[in-house]
Amino acid sequence: MHKLLDKINGLFERKQDFCLAYLTAKRGTAPRDPGAAMIIADGLATGGSIGGGSLEHQVCQAAPGALQDSSPILLSFRVQSGLAEPVDSGGDVDVLIDPIMAADAGAKAVFEAAAETLNRGGQCHLLTLTSGPGHLLLGPEGVMAGVPPEGFAPAGWQPPAKPEMASLGQDMFFSLPLSPAPAVFILGSGHVAAALAPLMATLDFRVVVGDDLPQAANSPAAKAADAFLLRPFDQPFGPEGPGINDYVVCMARTHQLDRQSLTQVLGRGAVYVGMIGSSRKKQEVYEGLAQDGFDDHTLEMVHCPIGLSIGARTPQEIAVSIAAEIIAARAQSEGRKL
């Protein structure tokens, strides 16, 4: 959702009416989980996904009607048949289509505040009223943006921890918890980094590229990133990371620099740490890290050689193999089946 917020706010700036479609519930097997979101503009999916195929096609067909009526639509679909057949209720998935008018200053304020909150590392809850147009953004201190409907009293109300429908008096909301996107730190700005940075940006990661060369700030990798860190490899991070939800890829221009990076990465609890290089490089760097005091258990946590074994050779293919390995690590950390 983090990346979608930028697109949503761009639509407001361009004064484009659009719909947001949310997967609000699923029963049994479905391609996506509740909370998956998709932007629909001019009847076409323009960002995000709620499951692809026939489901998204039918939701896109219903979106113009929601916009015309300025009223949310809650639909059920039978998706296990593979055809996404609409049903009256109790289908395999429920989808909320939320029409949003570019002239709606209240909605604009809510989505801008949501993006600002996530960009500074905060968390919040987006509430979408299902009985009519209305949005609220709740934070730890209460309402952050939006006008509460009459009788709404957020004090003492705890939003659901997971995306789901919630009732508040006479009102029904879809409650969507929002958290900052995990960051992937790419330490090095060479050819593989140039291919990896834009790829990771499409996968709902915040991309941070680091290098110790001033000219690297103008590299393709840095230009594709959300942030660039000009720092020595033995001190590659500022106060922003990595945290326990983040990912680190070491691919500096020399073995020694990657060793320096790893001395700063290991022990921070990152979800994933990988180092590019051959088995010979791995042995050389690991011997040095052992001299630095890192034990075998810690070193076994590093993915090296990096990436899934798919026969990758070119920088672009290697980037795909690394991205795939990181996706697998993210799925495991979230408790999703591989």
NULUMPA-572063 format. One record per residue (C-alpha): residue number from 1; residue in one letter; x, y, z. Coordinates in Angstrom, 2 decimals, decimal comma. Example, Ala and Ser with C-alpha at 12.3 -4.5 7.8 and 13.67 -1.06 7.14 Angstrom:
<recs>
+------+-------+---------+---------+---------+
| kefi | dolum |    east |   north |      up |
+------+-------+---------+---------+---------+
|    1 |     A |   12,30 |   -4,50 |    7,80 |
|    2 |     S |   13,67 |   -1,06 |    7,14 |
+------+-------+---------+---------+---------+
</recs>
This chain:
<recs>
+------+-------+---------+---------+---------+
| kefi | dolum |    east |   north |      up |
+------+-------+---------+---------+---------+
|    1 |     M |    0,00 |    0,00 |    0,00 |
|    2 |     H |    2,97 |    2,29 |    0,65 |
|    3 |     K |    3,80 |    2,61 |   -3,05 |
|    4 |     L |    0,12 |    2,92 |   -4,01 |
|    5 |     L |   -0,23 |    6,00 |   -1,83 |
|    6 |     D |    2,18 |    7,89 |   -4,07 |
|    7 |     K |    0,05 |    6,99 |   -7,11 |
|    8 |     I |   -3,14 |    7,92 |   -5,29 |
|    9 |     N |   -1,80 |   11,33 |   -4,33 |
|   10 |     G |   -0,60 |   11,80 |   -7,91 |
|   11 |     L |   -4,18 |   11,24 |   -9,13 |
|   12 |     F |   -5,41 |   13,92 |   -6,74 |
|   13 |     E |   -2,79 |   16,31 |   -8,10 |
|   14 |     R |   -3,93 |   15,58 |  -11,67 |
|   15 |     K |   -7,57 |   16,02 |  -10,59 |
|   16 |     Q |   -8,44 |   12,51 |  -11,75 |
|   17 |     D |  -11,45 |   10,70 |  -10,25 |
|   18 |     F |  -10,70 |    7,06 |   -9,46 |
|   19 |     C |  -11,73 |    4,02 |   -7,44 |
|   20 |     L |   -9,85 |    1,99 |   -4,87 |
|   21 |     A |  -10,76 |   -1,69 |   -4,74 |
|   22 |     Y |   -9,93 |   -3,58 |   -1,56 |
|   23 |     L |  -10,06 |   -7,31 |   -0,93 |
|   24 |     T |  -11,92 |   -7,23 |    2,39 |
|   25 |     A |  -12,35 |  -10,96 |    3,09 |
|   26 |     K |  -11,58 |  -14,36 |    1,65 |
|   27 |     R |  -12,84 |  -17,86 |    2,37 |
|   28 |     G |  -10,68 |  -20,78 |    1,37 |
|   29 |     T |   -8,01 |  -20,30 |   -1,26 |
|   30 |     A |   -7,63 |  -17,01 |   -3,14 |
|   31 |     P |   -4,68 |  -15,37 |   -4,94 |
|   32 |     R |   -4,43 |  -12,43 |   -2,53 |
|   33 |     D |   -5,13 |  -11,80 |    1,14 |
|   34 |     P |   -7,46 |   -9,23 |    2,72 |
|   35 |     G |   -5,93 |   -5,78 |    2,48 |
|   36 |     A |   -4,78 |   -6,18 |   -1,11 |
|   37 |     A |   -5,66 |   -3,02 |   -3,01 |
|   38 |     M |   -5,95 |   -1,86 |   -6,61 |
|   39 |     I |   -6,39 |    1,56 |   -8,21 |
|   40 |     I |   -8,94 |    1,84 |  -11,02 |
|   41 |     A |   -8,97 |    4,93 |  -13,24 |
|   42 |     D |  -11,02 |    5,29 |  -16,42 |
|   43 |     G |  -12,20 |    1,70 |  -15,94 |
|   44 |     L |   -8,67 |    0,29 |  -16,02 |
|   45 |     A |   -6,43 |   -1,13 |  -13,29 |
|   46 |     T |   -3,55 |    1,34 |  -12,97 |
|   47 |     G |   -1,79 |    0,15 |   -9,83 |
|   48 |     G |   -1,79 |   -2,67 |   -7,32 |
|   49 |     S |   -3,63 |   -5,99 |   -7,60 |
|   50 |     I |   -6,41 |   -7,88 |   -5,84 |
|   51 |     G |   -5,87 |  -11,18 |   -7,61 |
|   52 |     G |   -5,71 |  -10,69 |  -11,36 |
|   53 |     G |   -7,67 |  -12,35 |  -14,12 |
|   54 |     S |  -11,42 |  -12,41 |  -14,26 |
|   55 |     L |  -11,82 |  -11,00 |  -10,74 |
|   56 |     E |  -10,03 |   -7,76 |  -11,56 |
|   57 |     H |  -11,78 |   -7,52 |  -14,93 |
|   58 |     Q |  -15,21 |   -7,65 |  -13,32 |
|   59 |     V |  -14,25 |   -5,24 |  -10,56 |
|   60 |     C |  -12,99 |   -2,77 |  -13,18 |
|   61 |     Q |  -16,30 |   -3,11 |  -15,00 |
|   62 |     A |  -18,20 |   -2,25 |  -11,81 |
|   63 |     A |  -16,02 |    0,74 |  -10,90 |
|   64 |     P |  -17,59 |    3,34 |  -13,27 |
|   65 |     G |  -21,00 |    2,67 |  -11,71 |
|   66 |     A |  -19,59 |    3,30 |   -8,24 |
|   67 |     L |  -18,10 |    6,58 |   -9,46 |
|   68 |     Q |  -21,33 |    7,64 |  -11,11 |
|   69 |     D |  -23,33 |    6,98 |   -7,95 |
|   70 |     S |  -20,57 |    8,32 |   -5,64 |
|   71 |     S |  -21,27 |    5,36 |   -3,42 |
|   72 |     P |  -19,11 |    2,40 |   -2,33 |
|   73 |     I |  -20,04 |   -1,06 |   -3,58 |
|   74 |     L |  -19,37 |   -4,29 |   -1,67 |
|   75 |     L |  -19,34 |   -7,33 |   -3,98 |
|   76 |     S |  -18,81 |  -11,06 |   -3,48 |
|   77 |     F |  -17,19 |  -13,38 |   -6,01 |
|   78 |     R |  -16,78 |  -17,13 |   -6,30 |
|   79 |     V |  -13,13 |  -17,39 |   -7,35 |
|   80 |     Q |  -12,30 |  -21,03 |   -6,71 |
|   81 |     S |  -14,02 |  -21,88 |   -9,97 |
|   82 |     G |  -11,36 |  -19,81 |  -11,72 |
|   83 |     L |  -14,03 |  -17,62 |  -13,32 |
|   84 |     A |  -14,66 |  -15,11 |  -10,51 |
|   85 |     E |  -18,44 |  -15,48 |  -10,75 |
|   86 |     P |  -20,40 |  -12,73 |   -8,94 |
|   87 |     V |  -22,66 |  -14,03 |   -6,16 |
|   88 |     D |  -25,14 |  -12,32 |   -3,86 |
|   89 |     S |  -23,08 |  -12,90 |   -0,71 |
|   90 |     G |  -20,74 |  -15,35 |    0,93 |
|   91 |     G |  -18,48 |  -15,87 |   -2,07 |
|   92 |     D |  -14,86 |  -16,88 |   -1,86 |
|   93 |     V |  -13,80 |  -13,22 |   -1,72 |
|   94 |     D |  -15,46 |   -9,90 |   -0,90 |
|   95 |     V |  -14,32 |   -6,73 |   -2,67 |
|   96 |     L |  -15,05 |   -3,15 |   -1,65 |
|   97 |     I |  -15,03 |   -0,61 |   -4,49 |
|   98 |     D |  -14,50 |    2,85 |   -3,04 |
|   99 |     P |  -15,15 |    5,76 |   -5,46 |
|  100 |     I |  -12,96 |    8,79 |   -4,78 |
|  101 |     M |  -13,54 |   12,17 |   -6,35 |
|  102 |     A |  -10,52 |   14,35 |   -7,01 |
|  103 |     A |  -12,48 |   17,33 |   -5,65 |
|  104 |     D |  -13,00 |   15,57 |   -2,28 |
|  105 |     A |  -10,70 |   17,66 |   -0,08 |
|  106 |     G |  -11,34 |   15,42 |    2,91 |
|  107 |     A |  -10,24 |   12,26 |    1,11 |
|  108 |     K |   -7,21 |   14,09 |   -0,30 |
|  109 |     A |   -6,16 |   15,13 |    3,20 |
|  110 |     V |   -6,54 |   11,55 |    4,48 |
|  111 |     F |   -4,36 |    9,99 |    1,79 |
|  112 |     E |   -1,74 |   12,74 |    2,02 |
|  113 |     A |   -1,55 |   12,27 |    5,79 |
|  114 |     A |   -1,26 |    8,50 |    5,35 |
|  115 |     A |    1,70 |    8,91 |    2,98 |
|  116 |     E |    3,40 |   11,40 |    5,29 |
|  117 |     T |    2,93 |    9,09 |    8,28 |
|  118 |     L |    4,46 |    6,09 |    6,52 |
|  119 |     N |    7,31 |    8,16 |    5,07 |
|  120 |     R |    8,41 |    9,13 |    8,56 |
|  121 |     G |    8,18 |    5,55 |    9,78 |
|  122 |     G |    4,85 |    5,78 |   11,59 |
|  123 |     Q |    1,83 |    3,52 |   11,56 |
|  124 |     C |   -1,86 |    4,32 |   11,16 |
|  125 |     H |   -5,27 |    2,88 |   10,28 |
|  126 |     L |   -7,25 |    3,86 |    7,21 |
|  127 |     L |  -11,00 |    3,52 |    7,73 |
|  128 |     T |  -13,26 |    3,52 |    4,66 |
|  129 |     L |  -16,96 |    3,97 |    5,29 |
|  130 |     T |  -19,02 |    1,43 |    3,33 |
|  131 |     S |  -22,44 |    3,07 |    3,56 |
|  132 |     G |  -21,37 |    6,25 |    1,77 |
|  133 |     P |  -18,32 |    8,39 |    0,96 |
|  134 |     G |  -16,12 |    8,86 |    3,98 |
|  135 |     H |  -12,54 |    8,26 |    5,10 |
|  136 |     L |  -10,74 |    8,51 |    8,41 |
|  137 |     L |   -7,09 |    8,15 |    9,33 |
|  138 |     L |   -6,50 |    7,04 |   12,89 |
|  139 |     G |   -3,21 |    7,12 |   14,73 |
|  140 |     P |   -2,17 |    6,32 |   18,29 |
|  141 |     E |   -3,50 |    9,70 |   19,44 |
|  142 |     G |   -6,83 |    9,49 |   17,63 |
|  143 |     V |   -8,10 |   11,02 |   14,39 |
|  144 |     M |   -5,23 |   12,24 |   12,19 |
|  145 |     A |   -7,27 |   13,30 |    9,16 |
|  146 |     G |  -10,84 |   13,13 |    7,92 |
|  147 |     V |  -14,14 |   14,16 |    9,45 |
|  148 |     P |  -15,70 |   11,51 |   11,71 |
|  149 |     P |  -19,34 |   10,72 |   10,96 |
|  150 |     E |  -21,94 |   11,84 |   13,45 |
|  151 |     G |  -21,81 |    9,77 |   16,61 |
|  152 |     F |  -18,37 |    8,34 |   15,87 |
|  153 |     A |  -16,28 |    8,18 |   19,04 |
|  154 |     P |  -12,76 |    6,84 |   18,36 |
|  155 |     A |  -11,71 |    7,20 |   21,98 |
|  156 |     G |  -11,35 |    3,76 |   23,48 |
|  157 |     W |  -11,97 |    1,98 |   20,19 |
|  158 |     Q |   -9,15 |   -0,30 |   19,12 |
|  159 |     P |   -8,94 |   -0,83 |   15,32 |
|  160 |     P |   -8,57 |   -4,47 |   14,24 |
|  161 |     A |   -4,98 |   -5,64 |   13,94 |
|  162 |     K |   -5,66 |   -7,12 |   10,50 |
|  163 |     P |   -7,57 |   -5,77 |    7,49 |
|  164 |     E |  -11,27 |   -6,50 |    8,03 |
|  165 |     M |  -14,75 |   -5,04 |    8,17 |
|  166 |     A |  -15,59 |   -3,36 |   11,48 |
|  167 |     S |  -18,76 |   -1,85 |   12,91 |
|  168 |     L |  -18,98 |    1,36 |   14,91 |
|  169 |     G |  -22,52 |    1,98 |   16,05 |
|  170 |     Q |  -24,61 |    2,34 |   12,89 |
|  171 |     D |  -21,54 |    2,62 |   10,64 |
|  172 |     M |  -19,57 |   -0,08 |    8,88 |
|  173 |     F |  -15,94 |    0,51 |    7,98 |
|  174 |     F |  -13,23 |   -1,36 |    6,20 |
|  175 |     S |  -10,26 |   -1,04 |    8,54 |
|  176 |     L |   -6,85 |   -1,21 |    6,88 |
|  177 |     P |   -3,72 |   -1,03 |    9,08 |
|  178 |     L |   -0,87 |    0,78 |    7,33 |
|  179 |     S |    2,80 |    0,28 |    8,10 |
|  180 |     P |    5,93 |    1,56 |    6,36 |
|  181 |     A |    7,19 |   -0,61 |    3,52 |
|  182 |     P |   10,26 |   -2,65 |    4,49 |
|  183 |     A |   13,52 |   -1,27 |    3,17 |
|  184 |     V |   16,07 |   -3,09 |    1,06 |
|  185 |     F |   19,55 |   -1,63 |    1,48 |
|  186 |     I |   21,75 |   -2,20 |   -1,57 |
|  187 |     L |   25,34 |   -1,54 |   -0,53 |
|  188 |     G |   27,14 |   -0,87 |   -3,80 |
|  189 |     S |   26,04 |    0,84 |   -6,99 |
|  190 |     G |   27,43 |   -1,29 |   -9,82 |
|  191 |     H |   25,76 |   -3,08 |  -12,73 |
|  192 |     V |   23,77 |   -5,58 |  -10,65 |
|  193 |     A |   22,64 |   -2,82 |   -8,29 |
|  194 |     A |   21,48 |   -0,81 |  -11,32 |
|  195 |     A |   19,23 |   -3,73 |  -12,32 |
|  196 |     L |   18,15 |   -4,63 |   -8,79 |
|  197 |     A |   17,14 |   -1,19 |   -7,48 |
|  198 |     P |   14,29 |   -0,48 |   -9,95 |
|  199 |     L |   13,11 |   -4,08 |   -9,70 |
|  200 |     M |   12,81 |   -3,96 |   -5,90 |
|  201 |     A |   10,97 |   -0,65 |   -6,16 |
|  202 |     T |    8,18 |   -2,44 |   -8,05 |
|  203 |     L |    7,81 |   -5,00 |   -5,24 |
|  204 |     D |    6,65 |   -2,61 |   -2,50 |
|  205 |     F |   10,07 |   -2,15 |   -0,92 |
|  206 |     R |   11,66 |    1,15 |    0,00 |
|  207 |     V |   14,97 |    1,05 |   -1,85 |
|  208 |     V |   18,09 |    2,57 |   -0,29 |
|  209 |     V |   21,40 |    2,49 |   -2,20 |
|  210 |     G |   24,66 |    3,12 |   -0,38 |
|  211 |     D |   28,19 |    3,76 |   -1,66 |
|  212 |     D |   31,33 |    5,61 |   -0,58 |
|  213 |     L |   31,95 |    7,25 |   -3,97 |
|  214 |     P |   30,43 |   10,74 |   -4,46 |
|  215 |     Q |   29,88 |   10,06 |   -8,16 |
|  216 |     A |   27,68 |    7,06 |   -7,24 |
|  217 |     A |   24,93 |    9,54 |   -6,35 |
|  218 |     N |   24,37 |    9,91 |  -10,11 |
|  219 |     S |   24,48 |    6,18 |  -10,85 |
|  220 |     P |   21,46 |    4,37 |  -12,34 |
|  221 |     A |   21,06 |    2,47 |   -9,07 |
|  222 |     A |   20,91 |    5,65 |   -6,98 |
|  223 |     K |   18,51 |    7,33 |   -9,40 |
|  224 |     A |   16,13 |    4,37 |   -9,15 |
|  225 |     A |   16,27 |    4,35 |   -5,34 |
|  226 |     D |   14,11 |    6,16 |   -2,80 |
|  227 |     A |   17,26 |    7,31 |   -1,00 |
|  228 |     F |   21,03 |    7,35 |   -1,50 |
|  229 |     L |   23,53 |    7,13 |    1,37 |
|  230 |     L |   27,02 |    8,51 |    0,74 |
|  231 |     R |   28,87 |    6,75 |    3,53 |
|  232 |     P |   31,96 |    4,54 |    4,00 |
|  233 |     F |   31,29 |    0,82 |    3,86 |
|  234 |     D |   32,53 |    0,33 |    7,42 |
|  235 |     Q |   29,80 |    2,78 |    8,53 |
|  236 |     P |   27,17 |    2,32 |    5,79 |
|  237 |     F |   24,07 |    3,24 |    7,75 |
|  238 |     G |   22,66 |    6,35 |    9,24 |
|  239 |     P |   20,04 |    6,29 |   11,98 |
|  240 |     E |   17,42 |    4,94 |    9,54 |
|  241 |     G |   18,46 |    1,34 |    9,46 |
|  242 |     P |   18,47 |   -1,44 |    8,88 |
|  243 |     G |   15,72 |   -2,54 |   11,22 |
|  244 |     I |   14,30 |   -5,94 |   12,02 |
|  245 |     N |   11,89 |   -5,72 |    9,06 |
|  246 |     D |   14,54 |   -4,76 |    6,50 |
|  247 |     Y |   16,74 |   -6,51 |    3,92 |
|  248 |     V |   20,41 |   -5,95 |    3,06 |
|  249 |     V |   22,33 |   -6,82 |   -0,11 |
|  250 |     C |   26,12 |   -6,42 |   -0,09 |
|  251 |     M |   27,58 |   -5,90 |   -3,56 |
|  252 |     A |   30,43 |   -3,42 |   -3,26 |
|  253 |     R |   33,29 |   -3,22 |   -5,76 |
|  254 |     T |   35,77 |   -5,28 |   -3,67 |
|  255 |     H |   35,74 |   -8,25 |   -1,32 |
|  256 |     Q |   37,15 |   -6,14 |    1,48 |
|  257 |     L |   34,39 |   -3,57 |    1,22 |
|  258 |     D |   31,71 |   -6,26 |    1,41 |
|  259 |     R |   33,44 |   -7,65 |    4,50 |
|  260 |     Q |   33,31 |   -4,18 |    6,03 |
|  261 |     S |   29,61 |   -3,92 |    5,26 |
|  262 |     L |   28,85 |   -7,29 |    6,78 |
|  263 |     T |   30,59 |   -6,37 |   10,04 |
|  264 |     Q |   28,01 |   -3,58 |   10,38 |
|  265 |     V |   25,01 |   -5,63 |    9,19 |
|  266 |     L |   25,37 |   -8,88 |   11,12 |
|  267 |     G |   23,66 |   -8,90 |   14,47 |
|  268 |     R |   21,15 |   -6,17 |   13,61 |
|  269 |     G |   18,35 |   -8,69 |   13,07 |
|  270 |     A |   17,58 |   -7,90 |    9,42 |
|  271 |     V |   15,17 |  -10,33 |    7,78 |
|  272 |     Y |   17,65 |  -11,04 |    4,99 |
|  273 |     V |   21,36 |  -10,47 |    4,46 |
|  274 |     G |   22,97 |  -11,47 |    1,18 |
|  275 |     M |   26,42 |  -11,03 |   -0,37 |
|  276 |     I |   27,18 |  -11,32 |   -4,05 |
|  277 |     G |   30,17 |  -13,38 |   -5,09 |
|  278 |     S |   31,67 |  -16,78 |   -5,78 |
|  279 |     S |   32,31 |  -19,62 |   -3,36 |
|  280 |     R |   35,96 |  -18,52 |   -3,29 |
|  281 |     K |   34,98 |  -15,00 |   -2,28 |
|  282 |     K |   32,64 |  -16,43 |    0,36 |
|  283 |     Q |   35,48 |  -18,43 |    1,91 |
|  284 |     E |   37,84 |  -15,45 |    1,92 |
|  285 |     V |   35,31 |  -13,04 |    3,41 |
|  286 |     Y |   34,02 |  -15,52 |    5,98 |
|  287 |     E |   37,55 |  -16,25 |    7,18 |
|  288 |     G |   38,02 |  -12,55 |    7,75 |
|  289 |     L |   34,68 |  -12,25 |    9,54 |
|  290 |     A |   35,61 |  -15,18 |   11,77 |
|  291 |     Q |   38,74 |  -13,25 |   12,71 |
|  292 |     D |   36,47 |  -10,32 |   13,52 |
|  293 |     G |   34,65 |  -12,52 |   16,05 |
|  294 |     F |   31,60 |  -13,73 |   14,14 |
|  295 |     D |   30,66 |  -17,36 |   14,82 |
|  296 |     D |   29,57 |  -19,98 |   12,30 |
|  297 |     H |   25,88 |  -19,68 |   13,22 |
|  298 |     T |   25,88 |  -15,97 |   12,42 |
|  299 |     L |   27,70 |  -16,47 |    9,13 |
|  300 |     E |   25,24 |  -19,16 |    8,08 |
|  301 |     M |   22,54 |  -16,50 |    8,09 |
|  302 |     V |   24,17 |  -14,76 |    5,12 |
|  303 |     H |   22,85 |  -15,78 |    1,69 |
|  304 |     C |   25,99 |  -16,38 |   -0,33 |
|  305 |     P |   26,27 |  -17,04 |   -3,22 |
|  306 |     I |   23,33 |  -14,70 |   -3,41 |
|  307 |     G |   20,04 |  -15,33 |   -5,21 |
|  308 |     L |   18,06 |  -18,40 |   -6,17 |
|  309 |     S |   19,86 |  -20,89 |   -8,39 |
|  310 |     I |   18,26 |  -20,20 |  -11,78 |
|  311 |     G |   21,35 |  -20,18 |  -13,96 |
|  312 |     A |   21,58 |  -16,37 |  -13,90 |
|  313 |     R |   24,52 |  -14,80 |  -15,73 |
|  314 |     T |   23,77 |  -11,22 |  -16,76 |
|  315 |     P |   23,28 |   -8,40 |  -14,22 |
|  316 |     Q |   19,57 |   -8,38 |  -15,05 |
|  317 |     E |   19,21 |  -12,13 |  -14,53 |
|  318 |     I |   21,18 |  -11,97 |  -11,28 |
|  319 |     A |   18,90 |   -9,16 |  -10,08 |
|  320 |     V |   15,87 |  -11,35 |  -10,76 |
|  321 |     S |   17,40 |  -14,23 |   -8,78 |
|  322 |     I |   18,13 |  -11,92 |   -5,83 |
|  323 |     A |   14,66 |  -10,39 |   -5,91 |
|  324 |     A |   13,12 |  -13,86 |   -5,93 |
|  325 |     E |   15,17 |  -14,92 |   -2,91 |
|  326 |     I |   14,15 |  -11,76 |   -1,03 |
|  327 |     I |   10,48 |  -12,36 |   -1,89 |
|  328 |     A |   10,80 |  -15,88 |   -0,44 |
|  329 |     A |   12,43 |  -14,48 |    2,71 |
|  330 |     R |    9,63 |  -11,93 |    3,08 |
|  331 |     A |    6,97 |  -14,61 |    2,68 |
|  332 |     Q |    8,60 |  -16,74 |    5,36 |
|  333 |     S |    8,88 |  -13,80 |    7,74 |
|  334 |     E |    5,17 |  -13,07 |    7,26 |
|  335 |     G |    4,23 |  -16,70 |    7,79 |
|  336 |     R |    3,05 |  -17,20 |    4,22 |
|  337 |     K |    3,40 |  -20,55 |    2,49 |
|  338 |     L |    6,04 |  -20,84 |   -0,22 |
+------+-------+---------+---------+---------+
</recs>
